[in-house]
Amino acid sequence: MDIIKFSTRLIPSVLLGLMLITTANAGGLDAGTQAKIDAYKQKLANWAQDPDVVAAVKNANLKGTKMDNPTWKSMNKSDGKVLSYQNSPAGKKLSKWNEDKSLGKLFIRDKKGNYVAGSKKPAIYNIATRPAFTKAKPGLGWNSTKVKPDPTTNLASIQVSYPVISEGKKIGVIHTSVIVE
């Protein structure tokens, strides 16, 4: 009799635990969306190893920047300084990769979270405190778990990022927004 009472209490607890684990693993995204996000994380992992991307991040890390978010925000997207990020070799490559209509944007950042190159003008120049920068881990990347309007494109998206690695160390980040329909 005690075994029956124990198992009738245990089974619902085990089932609840399994449901919580499944939900935690899914991160709140349905399986199809998560599969799409995982595919783009893999693309970012490959792109993060591209020689032009690595070179651009290394170069930016050596130079540093004097730009800040308020100054950046005040600049027009057609300003020559803004366009120079898109017209650099890495920027052109990112723009080509961003022809994929599932992506809202594509950017690379240096080791401090500063904008290095991109397919368009980002809303924010430095993302050092944002999860796309702080949580991108080698071998895992990072993605948000909620669909939100992207700050740059205003499209319903999931943010995805992957670290740029050189000599075994994170030297920057490549990130995008995957549009969710």
N, C-alpha and C positions, 0 to 999 in steps of 0.2 A: 504494500500500500504506500509506504514512504517513497519507494522508487517511482511510482506513478505520479505522486504529487510533485516530486522533484523534476521529473521529465516534463510534466505539463507546464511547470514554471520555466524550465530551461529552454524548451523549444521556442517559445515566443521571444525570449531574450537573444537566443542565437540568431533567429531570423531577423530581428531588429538590427543586431550587430552587422549581419551580412548586408542588409539594406543600406546601412550607414556607410560601410566600407565601399560598396558599389557606387553610391552617390558621391562619396569623397573622391574616388578614383575618376569618376566621370567629370568632376569639377563643375557640375551643374550644366554641362553641355550634352546635348543628345549625341548618340553614337556617330551619326553621319557628320555632324559638325566637328566632333572631336577628331574623326578620321581626316577630315579636310585640313584641320589645324595641324595635325601631326605631319601630314604631307608637306605643308608649307614650312614647318619647323625643319624638316629634312632639307628642303630647298635652301633655306637660310643657312643651315649648317654647311652645305656645299658652297654657297656664295661667299660665306665668311672666309673660305680658304682661297678665294680667287686672288691671284697675285696683285691685281690693280686695287682691290679692296684692302688687302693687307698693307700694301705700299702707301695708300692714301692715309690709313689710320696711323701707321708708323710716322709718316711725315708730319701729320697733324700733332702727334704726341711730342715731336721734337720742337715744333714751332710754337705751340701754345696759341692762345687767342685773347683778344681784348674785348670781344663781343659779349654783351649781356642780353638777357631776355627782353627787358624793356626797349632797348635800342633796336634789337632784331624785330620785335613786334611792330615798331613804328616804320620799318622799311617796306617799301612797295615790292611786290613779287617780280616786277620788271626792272628793279634797280640792278645795275651792273654787278655790284658786290653779291647780291642774292643769286643772280644768274651764274656767277662764276662757280658756285657749288654744283650746279647742274651741268655746266659745260666742261668741267674737269673730266679727265679720262674715267675716273670712278663714277662720277655723276652721269656720264653718258651711258656707262654700262648699267647702272641702276635704272636709268630711264628705259633702256631697252628691256631689261627684265620686268619692269613695271608695266609693260604692254599687256601683261597678263591681266585680264579684266576682273579677276577675283581679288586683286590687290588694289588698295586705295592709295598707297604710297610706298616708298622704299627709301630708307635712310641708313647711313652709317655714322657712328659717333666715336669720338676718341676716348682715351682712358678716363677722362673727367666728365664725360657725358655731353661734350660739345659737338655740334653738327659739323660733319666733315664733308659729306657729299649726299646728294639725294635726287630723287626723280621730280621733286617740286619743293616749294618753300614750306618748311615745317612751321607749325604754329609756335613752337617753342624751340629756342636755340640750344639750351642746355637742359638735359633731362636727368641730371645726376641723382636726383632723389626719386625718380619715377621707377615703378616696378620693371618696366621694359629694359631699363639699364641695370638696376640693382639686383634683379632676380635672375638674369640670364646666366645660366650655369653651363660650363662645358659638358658636352654629352647629353644634356637635357634641354637646353634652351629654356624658354619661358613662354607662357601664354596666359592672358587674362581668362577669367571664367565667366565673364558677363558680356553680353552684347551691349555695346554703348556707341553713341555717335563718336566717330574719330575726331580728335581736336583739329586735324588738318583738313580732312575732307568732309566732315559732318555726316558721313555715311555710317549706317549700322554695321559695326565691325567688332572683331576680336583682335586685340593687340598681340603680336607674336614677336619674339626676339631671340637672337642667338649670339653668343660672344664671338668676337674676332680674336683668334689665338695666334701668338707668335712665340716660338721657343718655349712652348708649354704654358705661357702666361696669357691671361685675358688682357688684351691691349685696347679693346673697344667693343662695340656692339653693332650688329646689323638688325634693323627692325622694320616691321611692316604692319599694316592693318589688313586683315583678311575680311573681305566684305561678306556679310551673312545675309542671305536672302530670306 
